[in-house]
Amino acid sequence: MPRAYSADQYATIIIKVKKYPPFITDTAYYSYFEVKVPAALEFAEKYCNRFFSTKNPNYDVAVSGSEEFILNIPNPVYEYIAKDIELNINGVKSESLGDHSITTTNRWNPLNF
């Protein structure tokens, strides 16, 4: 089961992910980030078989803004999320693995999202 992160934590993750791919400057893609970042983070957690957050020892449910979990995401995970978004936006032009090959020029359109 994926760990539930707060909206503020996802916003922090999105800010860090946006630093990796220099290709995303168009604000039309920002709503895509809000959907794709949680999905890519969940995939990375399942793939690595671990959560990228730790229990906050100072968590107090009565304190506004207190987070139950503290983010502890390694930089390669941010890079993976950025690359995943880049491939979804730009489309795969050519990829081959052994005898398997994929060629496409489909480009994701934020207006059809």
C-alpha positions as CSV (number, residue, x, y, z in Angstrom):
1,M,0.0,0.0,0.0
2,P,1.5,3.4,-1.0
3,R,2.3,5.9,1.7
4,A,0.0,8.9,1.8
5,Y,2.0,12.2,1.4
6,S,0.5,15.6,2.2
7,A,-0.2,18.1,-0.5
8,D,2.6,20.3,0.8
9,Q,5.0,17.3,0.5
10,Y,4.0,16.6,-3.0
11,A,4.5,20.3,-3.8
12,T,8.0,20.1,-2.4
13,I,8.7,17.0,-4.5
14,I,7.4,18.7,-7.6
15,I,9.6,21.8,-7.0
16,K,12.7,19.5,-6.8
17,V,11.7,17.4,-9.8
18,K,11.2,20.6,-11.9
19,K,14.9,21.4,-11.3
20,Y,16.0,18.3,-13.2
21,P,14.5,18.5,-16.6
22,P,15.3,21.9,-18.2
23,F,12.7,21.3,-21.0
24,I,9.6,22.0,-18.9
25,T,9.0,25.7,-18.7
26,D,5.5,25.8,-20.1
27,T,2.9,26.1,-17.3
28,A,0.5,24.0,-19.4
29,Y,2.3,20.9,-18.0
30,Y,2.0,21.8,-14.4
31,S,-1.3,20.0,-13.9
32,Y,0.4,16.9,-15.4
33,F,3.0,17.1,-12.7
34,E,0.3,16.9,-10.0
35,V,-0.8,13.6,-11.4
36,K,2.4,12.1,-12.7
37,V,4.7,12.8,-9.7
38,P,2.6,10.8,-7.1
39,A,2.2,7.9,-9.6
40,A,6.0,7.9,-10.4
41,L,6.8,8.1,-6.7
42,E,4.5,5.2,-5.9
43,F,6.1,3.1,-8.7
44,A,9.6,3.9,-7.4
45,E,8.6,2.9,-3.9
46,K,7.2,-0.4,-5.1
47,Y,10.2,-1.0,-7.3
48,C,12.7,-0.3,-4.5
49,N,10.5,-2.1,-2.0
50,R,10.7,0.8,0.5
51,F,9.1,4.1,1.4
52,F,10.9,7.3,0.9
53,S,9.8,8.9,4.1
54,T,10.4,8.3,7.8
55,K,8.2,8.7,10.8
56,N,8.4,12.2,12.3
57,P,9.3,11.8,16.0
58,N,8.0,15.3,16.7
59,Y,4.6,14.7,14.9
60,D,1.7,16.2,16.8
61,V,-1.7,15.8,15.3
62,A,-2.9,18.9,17.2
63,V,-0.3,21.2,15.6
64,S,-1.3,22.6,12.3
65,G,1.2,21.9,9.5
66,S,2.9,19.1,11.5
67,E,3.7,16.2,9.1
68,E,3.5,12.6,10.2
69,F,6.2,11.6,7.8
70,I,9.4,13.4,6.8
71,L,10.5,13.1,3.2
72,N,13.7,11.1,2.6
73,I,13.9,10.8,-1.1
74,P,17.2,10.0,-2.7
75,N,18.3,12.2,-5.6
76,P,18.2,9.3,-8.1
77,V,14.5,9.0,-7.5
78,Y,14.0,12.6,-8.3
79,E,16.0,12.0,-11.5
80,Y,13.9,9.0,-12.3
81,I,10.6,10.9,-11.9
82,A,12.0,13.8,-14.1
83,K,13.0,11.4,-16.8
84,D,9.7,9.6,-16.6
85,I,7.9,12.8,-17.1
86,E,10.2,13.9,-19.9
87,L,9.6,10.6,-21.8
88,N,5.8,11.0,-21.4
89,I,5.9,14.6,-22.6
90,N,8.3,14.2,-25.5
91,G,7.4,10.7,-26.5
92,V,9.9,7.9,-27.2
93,K,11.5,8.4,-30.6
94,S,13.5,5.1,-30.7
95,E,14.3,2.5,-28.1
96,S,15.6,-1.0,-28.5
97,L,16.4,-3.8,-26.1
98,G,17.8,-6.9,-27.6
99,D,15.5,-7.8,-30.5
100,H,12.7,-5.6,-29.2
101,S,12.4,-2.2,-30.7
102,I,10.0,0.8,-30.2
103,T,9.8,3.8,-32.4
104,T,7.1,6.5,-32.0
105,T,6.9,10.3,-32.2
106,N,3.7,10.6,-30.2
107,R,3.9,13.7,-28.1
108,W,1.8,14.2,-25.0
109,N,-0.5,17.1,-25.3
110,P,-1.4,18.9,-22.0
111,L,-4.5,20.3,-23.6
112,N,-5.9,16.7,-24.0
113,F,-5.0,15.8,-20.4
